[in-house]
Amino acid sequence: MRQAALNKRKSPARFLYPLTAAVLVSFLAACAVRPIPETDEPVVFDTFLWLGAIRFDEIPGWTNDRQSEALPVFLKSCEKLKTLPPGQKLKPKTEPRRVADWLSACAAAGRVRAGDEIEAQYFFESHFTPYRVRDNASGSSRGLFTGYYEPELLGAWRPDTTYRYPIYGRPKDLVSIDLGSFRPEWKGQKIAGRLADSKLTPYPTRADIDGGTLKGKQLELLWVDNAIDAFFLHIQGSGRVVFRDGSVTRIGYAGRNGRRYTPIGRELVARGILTQDKVSMQSIQSWLAANPLAGIELMQKNESYIFFRILKEDGPIGAQGVQLTPGRSLAVDRAFIPLGVPIWLSTTEPGRAKKPLRRLVIAQDTGSAIKGTIRGDLFVGYGAAAGVLAGQMKQKGTYYLLLPKKTTP
């Protein structure tokens, strides 16, 4: 008999989590383009998570998923947690708050036979309690869910007339500072720059770097054949580069210049070029391609610039430091959700049919535009097909947190 049928009904446990969060969600994020993993936005202090304990049989679609596919994804997060001191507190300051609170569930997960659907479902039902999530300010349990992907670019190790757009590695003089380590009220805010005469000064903008300010400093990792593709690589934060001989190299986020991130989708709406309901990654790319000079000017409106590194892993690495899994890794607002938490996602697939998209995912990534109590960005894979799906995905939905039973508030 499935464990869901054996769970006894519990009175909902209702409580608030007083956590900081940046509440601005950009138009570009709404069109499912991958944000960079830092934020310059101001922090506000009046947003909370409201959680109410429920039974597993109250989760819409729970028995229709293949939890065995989510289990190895959860185990990846467990491997990361096991490297941390057991007494270390997770961020944000939520419950369960210590690494040790998760280790028992992680140990049990490792004993589940791979691919065994009954064992996998029983594991989650016997070790976790599901919680419905609501926003305390609005009282709503619904939020925005988008998709992101790993783009595929054409590249070369040496520049020529075709491959002439450099992808830069992290400069040695780039300094990143977590302001929260200086004052609690600055928690979640970061700045970056470079030292000049013992003072931290702003790093060059996107326009400066495109103009050649880093040229000749031996920072070029490789070159690609398309400036628009390079720009969206910066938005996504990682990508696959395919060379003439068919070989593939993955590159991932290594840092940013600290300049403000400006979503160009919002700029196109402000100029009356696109309407908000028509903004998508594809519509933005089409406009940039059709307007080369204006497109360069528009892209340089986003002064933020991303630096990359060569990845040895077979897939992109999320903010938790683990390889992301298509369809099972979710980017969340870390001001509310600790990385590694299992989450039941309940939304719809893109398209008019509104087909339900309900599955167990794991919080393994973050993003500067992924802000709010009910906000998620689903990693959907790599390549052109994944890009189309990510570009179309901006769905309303809700999610449920799964927290270890023995330490649940």
C-alpha positions as CSV (number, residue, x, y, z in Angstrom):
1,M,0.0,0.0,0.0
2,R,1.3,3.5,-0.9
3,Q,2.4,5.6,2.0
4,A,0.1,8.5,0.9
5,A,-2.9,6.4,1.9
6,L,-1.4,5.8,5.4
7,N,-0.6,9.4,6.3
8,K,-2.7,10.7,9.1
9,R,-4.3,14.1,8.7
10,K,-2.5,16.9,10.6
11,S,-3.7,20.3,11.6
12,P,-2.1,22.8,9.3
13,A,1.0,24.4,10.8
14,R,0.9,28.1,9.9
15,F,3.9,30.3,10.4
16,L,5.7,33.2,8.8
17,Y,9.3,33.4,7.6
18,P,10.6,37.0,8.0
19,L,13.1,37.0,5.1
20,T,14.5,39.7,2.9
21,A,13.7,39.7,-0.8
22,A,14.1,41.9,-3.9
23,V,10.6,42.2,-5.3
24,L,11.3,43.5,-8.8
25,V,10.7,40.9,-11.6
26,S,11.9,42.1,-14.9
27,F,10.1,41.9,-18.2
28,L,13.0,39.9,-19.6
29,A,12.7,37.3,-16.8
30,A,9.0,37.1,-17.6
31,C,9.9,36.0,-21.1
32,A,12.0,33.2,-19.7
33,V,15.5,34.4,-20.5
34,R,18.1,33.2,-18.0
35,P,19.2,35.9,-15.5
36,I,22.7,36.3,-14.2
37,P,23.3,34.9,-10.7
38,E,23.7,38.2,-8.8
39,T,21.5,41.2,-8.1
40,D,21.9,44.9,-7.8
41,E,18.3,45.5,-6.8
42,P,17.3,47.1,-3.5
43,V,16.2,44.8,-0.7
44,V,12.9,45.2,1.1
45,F,11.9,43.7,4.4
46,D,8.1,43.2,4.3
47,T,7.7,40.0,2.4
48,F,7.2,36.6,4.1
49,L,6.5,33.0,3.3
50,W,3.4,31.5,4.7
51,L,3.5,27.7,4.9
52,G,0.6,25.3,5.7
53,A,1.2,21.6,6.3
54,I,-0.9,19.3,4.1
55,R,-1.0,15.6,3.2
56,F,0.6,14.1,0.1
57,D,-2.8,13.1,-1.3
58,E,-3.7,16.8,-1.3
59,I,-0.9,17.7,-3.7
60,P,-2.4,17.9,-7.2
61,G,-0.9,15.2,-9.5
62,W,1.4,13.7,-6.9
63,T,0.7,10.1,-7.8
64,N,1.1,10.8,-11.6
65,D,4.8,11.8,-11.4
66,R,7.9,9.6,-11.6
67,Q,9.6,10.5,-8.3
68,S,12.3,8.1,-9.2
69,E,13.5,10.6,-11.8
70,A,13.8,13.3,-9.1
71,L,15.6,11.1,-6.6
72,P,19.1,11.2,-8.3
73,V,18.7,15.0,-8.6
74,F,18.1,15.2,-4.9
75,L,21.1,13.0,-4.2
76,K,23.3,15.5,-6.1
77,S,22.2,18.2,-3.7
78,C,22.8,15.8,-0.8
79,E,26.4,15.2,-1.9
80,K,26.9,19.0,-1.7
81,L,25.3,19.2,1.7
82,K,27.5,16.4,3.0
83,T,30.6,18.5,2.4
84,L,29.4,21.2,4.8
85,P,29.7,21.2,8.6
86,P,26.6,19.6,10.1
87,G,26.1,22.6,12.4
88,Q,26.2,25.1,9.5
89,K,23.0,27.1,9.1
90,L,21.4,27.1,5.8
91,K,20.4,30.3,4.1
92,P,17.8,31.8,4.4
93,K,17.1,31.4,8.1
94,T,14.3,29.0,7.7
95,E,13.3,25.7,9.2
96,P,14.9,23.2,9.2
97,R,17.9,25.5,9.5
98,R,21.0,23.2,9.9
99,V,22.8,21.0,7.4
100,A,22.4,18.1,10.0
101,D,18.6,18.4,9.7
102,W,18.8,17.0,6.1
103,L,21.5,14.3,6.5
104,S,19.1,11.6,7.7
105,A,16.9,12.0,4.6
106,C,20.0,12.1,2.4
107,A,21.2,8.8,3.9
108,A,17.8,7.2,3.3
109,A,17.7,8.5,-0.2
110,G,21.0,6.7,-1.0
111,R,19.4,3.3,0.0
112,V,16.5,3.6,-2.5
113,R,17.0,1.3,-5.5
114,A,17.6,3.3,-8.7
115,G,14.5,3.5,-10.9
116,D,12.2,1.8,-8.4
117,E,9.1,4.0,-8.6
118,I,7.3,2.6,-5.5
119,E,10.4,3.0,-3.3
120,A,11.1,6.5,-4.5
121,Q,7.6,7.7,-3.8
122,Y,7.6,6.0,-0.4
123,F,10.9,7.6,0.4
124,F,9.6,11.2,-0.1
125,E,6.3,10.4,1.6
126,S,7.9,8.9,4.7
127,H,10.7,11.4,5.2
128,F,9.1,14.7,4.3
129,T,6.0,16.8,5.1
130,P,4.6,18.9,2.2
131,Y,3.8,22.5,2.8
132,R,1.5,24.8,0.7
133,V,3.2,28.1,0.1
134,R,1.5,31.5,0.1
135,D,2.7,35.1,0.0
136,N,1.8,36.9,3.2
137,A,1.3,40.3,1.6
138,S,-1.1,39.3,-1.1
139,G,-2.4,36.1,0.4
140,S,-2.0,34.5,-3.0
141,S,-0.5,31.0,-3.6
142,R,0.1,31.7,-7.3
143,G,3.3,33.1,-8.9
144,L,5.3,33.2,-12.1
145,F,7.3,30.3,-13.5
146,T,9.6,30.6,-16.5
147,G,12.1,28.4,-18.2
148,Y,15.8,28.7,-19.0
149,Y,18.2,26.7,-21.1
150,E,21.8,26.2,-22.1
151,P,22.3,27.9,-25.5
152,E,24.4,26.3,-28.3
153,L,26.9,28.6,-30.1
154,L,29.3,28.1,-33.0
155,G,32.8,28.9,-32.0
156,A,36.6,28.6,-32.6
157,W,39.7,28.7,-30.5
158,R,41.2,31.4,-32.7
159,P,39.6,34.4,-34.3
160,D,39.0,34.9,-38.0
161,T,36.6,36.8,-40.2
162,T,33.7,34.5,-39.1
163,Y,34.5,33.9,-35.5
164,R,35.3,37.4,-34.2
165,Y,33.2,37.9,-31.0
166,P,35.3,37.1,-28.0
167,I,34.1,35.2,-24.9
168,Y,36.2,36.5,-22.0
169,G,37.5,34.7,-18.9
170,R,37.4,36.4,-15.5
171,P,39.9,39.2,-15.3
172,K,42.5,39.0,-12.5
173,D,41.8,42.5,-11.3
174,L,38.0,41.9,-10.9
175,V,37.0,42.2,-7.2
176,S,33.6,41.0,-6.0
177,I,32.3,42.0,-2.5
178,D,29.4,40.6,-0.5
179,L,28.0,43.7,1.3
180,G,26.0,41.6,3.7
181,S,29.3,40.6,5.4
182,F,29.8,44.2,6.4
183,R,26.2,45.2,7.5
184,P,23.1,43.0,8.1
185,E,20.9,45.6,6.3
186,W,23.0,45.0,3.1
187,K,22.3,41.3,3.1
188,G,21.8,39.9,-0.5
189,Q,23.6,42.9,-2.1
190,K,26.9,42.6,-4.0
191,I,29.2,45.0,-5.8
192,A,32.1,44.4,-8.1
193,G,34.9,46.5,-9.5
194,R,38.7,46.8,-9.5
195,L,41.3,48.4,-7.3
196,A,42.9,51.7,-8.3
197,D,45.1,53.6,-5.9
198,S,43.7,51.5,-3.1
199,K,40.1,52.3,-4.0
200,L,37.5,50.1,-5.5
201,T,36.4,51.7,-8.8
202,P,33.7,50.6,-11.2
203,Y,34.6,48.0,-13.8
204,P,34.2,48.8,-17.5
205,T,30.7,48.6,-19.0
206,R,29.5,46.3,-21.7
207,A,30.1,49.1,-24.2
208,D,33.6,49.6,-23.0
209,I,34.4,45.9,-23.2
210,D,32.8,45.6,-26.7
211,G,34.9,48.6,-27.7
212,G,38.1,46.7,-26.8
213,T,39.1,47.7,-23.3
214,L,40.1,44.1,-22.5
215,K,41.6,43.3,-25.8
216,G,45.2,42.1,-25.7
217,K,45.0,41.1,-22.0
218,Q,44.9,37.4,-22.9
219,L,41.5,36.9,-21.4
220,E,39.8,35.5,-24.5
221,L,38.7,31.9,-23.9
222,L,37.3,31.5,-27.5
223,W,35.5,33.3,-30.2
224,V,31.9,32.9,-31.5
225,D,30.3,33.8,-34.8
226,N,27.3,35.9,-33.7
227,A,27.1,38.9,-31.4
228,I,23.4,38.3,-30.5
229,D,24.2,34.7,-29.5
230,A,27.1,35.9,-27.4
231,F,24.8,38.4,-25.7
232,F,22.2,35.8,-24.8
233,L,24.9,33.5,-23.6
234,H,25.6,36.2,-21.0
235,I,21.9,36.2,-20.1
236,Q,21.7,32.5,-19.7
237,G,25.0,32.2,-17.8
238,S,26.3,29.1,-19.4
239,G,26.4,27.4,-22.8
240,R,27.7,24.8,-25.2
241,V,30.2,25.9,-27.9
242,V,30.4,23.7,-31.0
243,F,33.5,23.8,-33.1
244,R,34.1,23.1,-36.8
245,D,35.3,19.5,-36.1
246,G,32.1,18.7,-34.2
247,S,33.7,18.8,-30.7
248,V,31.8,20.6,-27.9
249,T,33.1,22.7,-25.0
250,R,30.9,23.9,-22.2
251,I,31.5,27.2,-20.6
252,G,29.9,28.6,-17.4
253,Y,29.6,31.7,-15.2
254,A,32.8,32.9,-13.6
255,G,31.9,36.5,-12.6
256,R,30.5,39.7,-13.7
257,N,31.6,43.3,-14.0
258,G,29.2,44.6,-11.3
259,R,27.3,47.0,-13.5
260,R,23.6,47.2,-13.4
261,Y,21.6,44.5,-15.2
262,T,19.1,46.1,-17.6
263,P,16.5,43.7,-19.2
264,I,16.3,44.8,-22.9
265,G,12.8,43.3,-23.2
266,R,11.7,46.0,-20.9
267,E,13.5,48.6,-23.0
268,L,11.7,47.4,-26.1
269,V,8.3,47.7,-24.4
270,A,9.1,51.1,-23.1
271,R,9.9,52.3,-26.6
272,G,6.7,50.9,-27.9
273,I,8.4,48.4,-30.2
274,L,7.0,45.3,-28.5
275,T,4.0,44.9,-26.2
276,Q,4.4,43.2,-22.9
277,D,2.4,40.1,-24.0
278,K,4.6,39.7,-27.1
279,V,7.9,39.9,-25.3
280,S,9.8,36.6,-25.7
281,M,13.4,35.5,-26.3
282,Q,12.5,34.8,-29.9
283,S,10.8,38.2,-30.5
284,I,13.8,40.0,-28.9
285,Q,16.3,38.1,-31.0
286,S,14.3,38.7,-34.2
287,W,14.3,42.5,-33.6
288,L,18.0,42.6,-32.8
289,A,18.8,40.7,-36.0
290,A,16.6,42.9,-38.1
291,N,18.1,46.1,-36.6
292,P,21.8,45.5,-36.4
293,L,23.0,49.0,-35.4
294,A,20.1,49.8,-33.1
295,G,20.5,46.3,-31.7
296,I,24.1,46.9,-30.7
297,E,23.0,50.1,-29.0
298,L,20.2,48.3,-27.2
299,M,22.4,45.4,-26.0
300,Q,24.8,47.9,-24.6
301,K,22.0,49.5,-22.6
302,N,22.6,46.4,-20.4
303,E,25.9,47.4,-18.9
304,S,26.3,44.1,-17.0
305,Y,28.9,41.9,-18.5
306,I,29.5,38.2,-17.7
307,F,32.9,36.4,-17.6
308,F,33.2,32.7,-18.2
309,R,35.3,29.6,-17.5
310,I,35.7,26.3,-19.3
311,L,33.6,23.6,-17.6
312,K,34.8,20.0,-17.3
313,E,31.3,18.7,-16.3
314,D,28.8,17.2,-18.7
315,G,26.2,19.8,-18.0
316,P,25.8,23.4,-16.6
317,I,26.4,24.0,-12.9
318,G,23.9,25.8,-10.8
319,A,24.3,28.1,-7.8
320,Q,24.4,25.1,-5.5
321,G,27.5,23.9,-7.3
322,V,25.9,20.8,-8.7
323,Q,25.1,19.8,-12.3
324,L,21.6,20.8,-13.4
325,T,19.1,18.3,-14.6
326,P,16.7,19.2,-17.4
327,G,13.1,19.3,-16.2
328,R,14.1,18.6,-12.6
329,S,16.3,21.6,-11.5
330,L,14.6,24.8,-10.4
331,A,16.1,28.3,-9.9
332,V,14.5,30.0,-6.9
333,D,14.8,33.1,-4.8
334,R,17.3,32.2,-2.2
335,A,16.0,34.8,0.1
336,F,13.1,32.4,0.7
337,I,14.1,28.9,-0.4
338,P,17.3,27.1,0.7
339,L,19.1,25.3,-2.1
340,G,18.6,21.5,-2.2
341,V,14.9,21.6,-1.1
342,P,12.5,19.3,-3.0
343,I,9.6,21.3,-4.4
344,W,6.4,20.1,-6.0
345,L,5.9,22.3,-9.0
346,S,2.3,22.8,-10.2
347,T,1.9,24.9,-13.3
348,T,1.1,24.5,-17.1
349,E,3.1,23.9,-20.2
350,P,3.4,26.8,-22.7
351,G,0.7,26.9,-25.4
352,R,-3.0,27.4,-25.7
353,A,-3.8,23.9,-24.4
354,K,-2.7,24.7,-20.9
355,K,-1.6,21.1,-20.3
356,P,-0.6,20.6,-16.6
357,L,3.1,20.5,-15.8
358,R,3.3,18.9,-12.4
359,R,6.4,17.3,-11.1
360,L,8.9,17.0,-8.3
361,V,11.9,19.4,-8.8
362,I,14.9,20.4,-6.6
363,A,16.0,23.9,-5.9
364,Q,19.5,24.0,-7.2
365,D,20.0,27.4,-8.8
366,T,19.3,31.2,-8.5
367,G,19.0,34.2,-10.7
368,S,18.9,38.0,-10.5
369,A,15.4,38.2,-11.9
370,I,14.1,35.2,-9.9
371,K,12.7,37.2,-7.0
372,G,9.6,36.7,-4.8
373,T,8.0,34.2,-2.6
374,I,6.4,32.2,-5.4
375,R,8.8,32.4,-8.3
376,G,10.7,29.8,-10.2
377,D,12.8,29.2,-13.3
378,L,12.8,25.6,-14.7
379,F,16.0,24.4,-16.4
380,V,14.7,22.7,-19.6
381,G,17.9,21.5,-21.3
382,Y,20.1,22.7,-24.1
383,G,19.9,23.5,-27.8
384,A,17.4,25.1,-30.2
385,A,14.4,23.1,-29.1
386,A,15.0,23.9,-25.4
387,G,15.5,27.5,-26.4
388,V,12.1,27.7,-28.0
389,L,10.5,26.1,-24.9
390,A,12.3,28.4,-22.5
391,G,11.4,31.4,-24.6
392,Q,7.7,30.6,-24.5
393,M,7.4,29.6,-20.9
394,K,5.9,32.3,-18.6
395,Q,3.2,30.4,-16.7
396,K,1.2,31.0,-13.6
397,G,1.3,28.3,-11.0
398,T,2.1,27.4,-7.4
399,Y,4.5,25.1,-5.6
400,Y,4.8,23.1,-2.4
401,L,7.9,22.7,-0.2
402,L,8.9,19.3,1.1
403,L,10.7,19.6,4.5
404,P,12.2,16.8,6.6
405,K,9.6,15.4,9.0
406,K,11.7,15.1,12.2
407,T,12.7,18.8,12.0
408,T,9.6,20.3,10.6
409,P,8.4,23.4,12.5
